[in-house]
Amino acid sequence: MANRHLLRSLVMQALFEWDFNNLDRSVLPDIVRRLANEFAYGVEDLSFALDLVDGVISRLEQLDKVITTVAPDWPIEQIAIVDRNILRLGLYELLFGNTKDVPARVAINEAIELAKTFGGENSGRFINGVLGAIYKEIGEPDKDEIPAKLKKKDIPYEQMEQELLAGAVVYCQKDDGALELALVHDIFGYWTLSKGRVEEGEELADTAKRELKEEISLDIEIKDELGDNEYVATDPEKGKIRKKVSYFLAEAKNPDELKLSSKEGLDKAKWFPINEISDLKIYDDILPIITQALKKLA
């Protein structure tokens, strides 16, 4: 079987050429074949690529409507040509492809890889955000499935491998005395706290300081401990693992405009006055941590 990732890249390039030059849809199969001769010499079976390009074009208006609905701030004609055609391709596989052959998560991951290869600096995060939101809307199919070769026997909670993380509720005090908190926003529409994995030999507080600096360019001063949050996550290679996050209360030394790094899964960062926190969409397990921080600040 031909390398499907290679064939997807041919389809994306064909869609880009068609879109950029405003060509007739009927020429797309010929573009795929020409690109295959140039970049996939020796690959004789192009049926997967031809089926993909036919599927995308036959449902183009429907795909664009979904993209516009999920990303209303980005009219389809304003999305970069590479990004919008990767979205079309990934969305077609996500909504209309053979899910037994290409599971939903595979379709999303393939689109992200194409974005990283052919798109701009933020393309991967943008593609991930849009397709991730659609994935959630359709019920997160195959979310709990693990490839057969990676499946393991159920391990008791106490025996699961544990991964340590650390993060912080960061506040700043404005000139008028009002307090604000720094939060980050993920691709699923929730405001949450910055956190990161504890590196070997690193103290928890140092991890929190490093993570806030790397993720949103904040230098912080640790003020107090807030407690731990522990949950079970599924790692594609290790199976289920326990993640324990230690949170701190910290004050920002340079409370300027937040500068979000290109960390996958996040799309913005912002300061919020304390009286606006209750109106935000926040994960249930994060709310107690923020509440504890507010009590200490009060």
Secondary structure, DSSP 8 states (H G I E B T S, - for coil): ---HHHHHHHHHHHHHHHHHTT--GGGHHHHHHHHHHHHSTT----HHHHHHHHHHHHTHHHHHHHHHHH-TTS-GGGS-HHHHHHHHHHHHHHHHS-TTTS-HHHHHHHHHHHHHHHS-TTHHHHHHHHHHHHHHHTT-TTTT---GGG------GGGS-EEEEEEEEEEEE-TTS-EEEEEEEETTS-EE--EEE--TT--HHHHHHHHHHHHH---EEEEEEEEEEEEEEEETTTEEEEEEEEEEEEEESS-S-------TTEEEEEEEEGGGGGGS-B-TTTHHHHHHHHHHH-
